[in-house]
Amino acid sequence: MATEPTIWILSRGRKGDLDQMLALAKATGWPHEVKTLRFAGPEIPVLSKLLLKEALSPPWPELVLVAEASPSVIAREIKRASGNRTRIVCLGRPAGSPSSFDLVLTTAQYRIPAAHNVVELSMPLAEVADAAGIMAGGPIALAVGGPAFPDLLDAAAAEQLANDALALAARRNAMLDVVTSPRTPPEAVAVLERRITPPHRLSIFGRGENRYRDALSGASEIIVTSDSVSMVADALSSARPVSIYPLPQALNAKWKLGSWLYRNAIEVQHPLMQPVRWLFDVGVIEVAPDRRKLFARLVDERRLAWFGQAAPAPQPGAAQRDLAMAVDSLRRLMT
């Protein structure tokens, strides 16, 4: 384009999604503005236009970035209002059919079939910073998330996590540096407070300074619980050996049915499942992300390991490659 395109980032406040969009916008060098959307009631993508509290108005931008279901519906409205001049790019999985978007930058957990406008990255995007060198003899960082369907983190799961982490530290003759997140439930925090004692270190989110980044940058290796893709991205961007601790799962009937419907209506596209495909395409029903698919791809690429396996050496520049691929796709779209 003759001039740099302007970018609107539509967000309803989820930090991980907003961080991804900001990382992409900053990497382009194009002017960008965050538009925080507020909706009445719970998230119901098909009703997003009616539930939006404050309508957006022109002049419309050349490009809109979205990463959440309801904002992706509003992005389609902006495209129509602009006379189809505004391009819309979704990170992750949009509400409804990917064919409604000019570009979808996704990852394996969303199970989006290959298409001309779909680019599957190895990892969600993160702002890449210069990683400090690994200090020999540094602690083992353990980043603890919280329950995120279908992963569970209750008192029993926290007890097993503490047992396994402490056993690893004993075998390595190393110290644990454990940090919790805003999603770590009180019952899990109580277990960690009882089990993670000196010489190990425990930092509870909301009590004192937030040591999350310091723990990652000062570690010799990092363990992340399997509930959070964004924490895994942070760990990998720190250029430390990373392993995933698989939390127990509750694969209920709803999850199994949704996965079966998605596989047969979208991935296989069985002719008899056309009505169900339409429900997925318009965003009436969605399938839950499968984070284990993403982690399995990263294990195959030797970018991390499952807990208990030897974590591979960091791959310098891997996070930059993901971001560069996304930026290149965006530039080609806007040219």
N, C-alpha and C positions, 0 to 999 in steps of 0.2 A: 504494500500500500504506500501511497505517496507520503502520508503522514502516519504517525504512530497511532494505532487504534486505542480508544479509551475502553477501560474494563470496569464493569460493575461486578462486584463479588456479592452474591446474595447469600445471606446466612441467617439462620434462626438461633445462632448462638453456640452450637456445638464446637468446642475448642479444637478438637482433633481435625474436624473437617475444615474449619476456618484456617488453621495453620497450613493445611495442604494447599488451599487456594491461594493464600498469601505467598507461600513459597514459590508457586508457579508464576504468579503475577510479578513478583520481584525479579524472578529469573529472566523474564522477558524484557524487563526494563521499561515497559509501557506504563503510562499513567493509570492508576487504579483507585477505586473507591469502594469501601465496604458499605453495603446497604443491609442493615439489620432488620429483618422482617419479624413482625409480631402477629400472631394468629390468636383468634378467640377459641378457647377449648383445646382439646387434644389434637394431635397430628392426624388429620384425615386428608390424604393427598387429593382425592377426587373432589373435595369441597374447599380446597385451599383458596381459590379465588373469592369465594363467599366469606371465608373466615379471616381473610387478611384485614388487619385493623387499619392500616394506613396505606392507601394506594400509591404506587409509584407513578411518576409523570415524566414526559419528555423534557429536554431532548434525550433520545434513547442512545445508549452507547453502541459502539461497533461490536462489542464482545461481552457476553455475560458468563461468569463462572458460577456453577452450583455444585453442591455435594450432598444435599439432603433432599428428601422426597418432596415436601411441600414447596420449598424454593424452586425445585425443578419444574413444578407445574406453573409457577409464576413466571419463570424464564420463558416458557412456551408462549405465555400471554404477551410478554414483551416482544417476542419475535413477531407475533401476529400484528401487534400494534405498530411496529416499525415498518410494516410492509415487507417483512421477511429480510430486511437489511441487517438486523442484528443477528450475529452468530451466537449459538449457545453451546457451551461445553460443560459436560457433567463429569465430575470426578467420582469414581465409585460405581454406584448403580442408580440410574434415574428412576423416578416413579413412572411406570408405563414402559412402552417400547423404546429401545435405544434408537430406533429409526427416526424418532421425532427430534433427535439432536444432531447437530452438525458434527460433533466429535464426542466420544465417550472414552475417557482415560480410566481404565479399570484395573483390577487385580483379580487373582484367581478365585478368591473366596466368594465373588459375586456370580460366578458361573455364567457370564454373558457369552453367548455364542459368537463366533468370529463373524465380522462384517466389515465393509469398507470403511465405516466410520468408527470402528472400535479398535483401540490400541490397548493391549494388555501389558502392563508394566510388572516387573518383579515385585515391587514394593510400593505402597502409598508414598506420595511425595513428602519430602521434608527439606527444610532449608539447610543446605550443606555448609557446615562450618569446618574450619581447620581443626583436626583432631590432635590432641596432645599425645606424645609418645606414651606407650604403656610402661608403667613403673614396675619393675621386677619386685615381686613380693607384695604387691598391692592386694587389697582385700577383694573378696568375691562379692560383687554387688548383686542384690536380689531385689528386683522391682516387683512389688505385689499390687495387683489390680483389685478386681472385685467381681462379683457374680455378673455374668453377661451370657444370656441364653445361647447355647445350652450349657455353658460352663458354670460350675458351682464353686462358691468359696464361702463355706460356712465354718463352724468351729471344728468339725471333724476334718474337713479338707485342709484347714489352716494347721491343724495338729500334724497331719501327714507331711505337709509342706515343710514345717519346721524340722521334723525328724529327718527328712531327706536332705535338707540344706545343711543342717548341723553335721550330719554324717559325712557329707562331701567336704565340708570345711575341716573336719577332723582328719580325713584321709589326706588332704592337701596341706595340713598344718597351716591353715590360712584363717583369717578373720572374715566374718560376714559383715557386710554393710547393707542392712535391710531398710528399704524405704517403702512406705505405703502410699496409696493414692487417695483422691477424694472419694473413690467408689469402694474402698475397703470397708466392709461392714464392721460394726462394733464388736460382734462376737469373734471375728477373725483377729481384730486388733488386740482383744483381750488375751487370746492364745499367744500371739506373737510377743506381747509384753511379758508374759510368764516364761516363755521359752528362750527368747533372744536376749541373753544377759551378757555382761562383760566377760571376756574381752570383746565380744561381738557388739555391734552398734545397731540400734533401732531408731529410726526417725519416723514419727507419726505425722501424717499430713495434717496441717492445721495447728500443730503445736510447735511454736518457734519457727525458725527459718525453714524454707523449703529446700531441702538438700538433694532433691532428685537429680539435678544436673551434675552437682558435685560428686555424688555417689557414682554416677556413670563414668565421668571423666577420670576419677581417681582409681578405678577398678582395674584389676588384672584380667578379669573376665566378668561376664554379666549373665545372670539368669533372669528370665522374664516369665511371668505366669501367662498362660495361653489365652486369657480373656481379652487381651489388648493388642491390636495390630499397631496402633500408634506408638506404644511403648517399645515394641520390637523395632520399629523404624528408628526411634531415638537411639536404641542400643546399637543397632548396626551402624548408624551415622557416627558413633563415637569411636569406631575402628577398634573395637575389642572383640575377642572371641565371645560368641553369644550362643546360649542354649535356651530352649523353650521348655518350661515345666508344664506338662499337661494336667490341668485340673480335671477332676471328675465331671462327667456330663450327665444330664438328664434329658435323654432323647425321647420326649413324650410323643403321644399319638399325633398331636397337631404337627410337630416337626417332621415326623415320618411321612404323614400324608402330604404336607406341603412339598417336601422334597420329591416324593413320587410324582405328584402332579407336575411340578416344574420339569422334571427329567423327561416325562412323556409328552408334555405340551410344548415345551420350549426347546430343550436340547435334542430330543428325538423327533419332535413334531409329528406325532401319530395323527393320522387324519381324523380319527374319532374324537380327538381331544381339542378340535378347533374352538369350540365354545369356551373351554378352559383357557386356551391360549389368548382369546380376546380379553378375558378377565385379567390376565397378567399384563397384556399390552396396554390396557387403559389404567392400570394401577389399582384395580379393586382388590386384588390379592397379590402378595409378595412372598417370596421364599426367603427364609432366614439365611444370612451369610454363613458360609462354612469356612471359618478361619483355618481349620486344619488343612484344607486344600492349599491355601496360601503358604502355610508353614512347610507342607510337604514339598512344594515347588522350591522353596528356599533351601531345604535340606538337599534336594537333588542338585541344586546349583552350588552346593557347598558354601553357602553363605552363613549357615548356622546349623545347629544340631539339636536333636531332642535331648532332654535332660538325661544324664546317665551315659551318653555317648561322648566321645572326644569332640569338642567344639573345633571346627576348622579355623585356620588362621584367617584374620580379616582380609577382605579383598579391597585394597585401596582404590577409590574411584568408583566403586559399585553404585553408591548412592548418587554420585554425579551423573552416571550413565542413565539411570532412571529419569532424573530430572532433565537431562539433555534430550532424551527421547521425547519427553512430554513437550518441552519447549519447541523442538523441531516440528512436532506434529501441529502445534498451535500456529507456528509461523507459516507452515504450508497452507493451513486452513485459511489464514488471513491474507495470503498473497493473491 
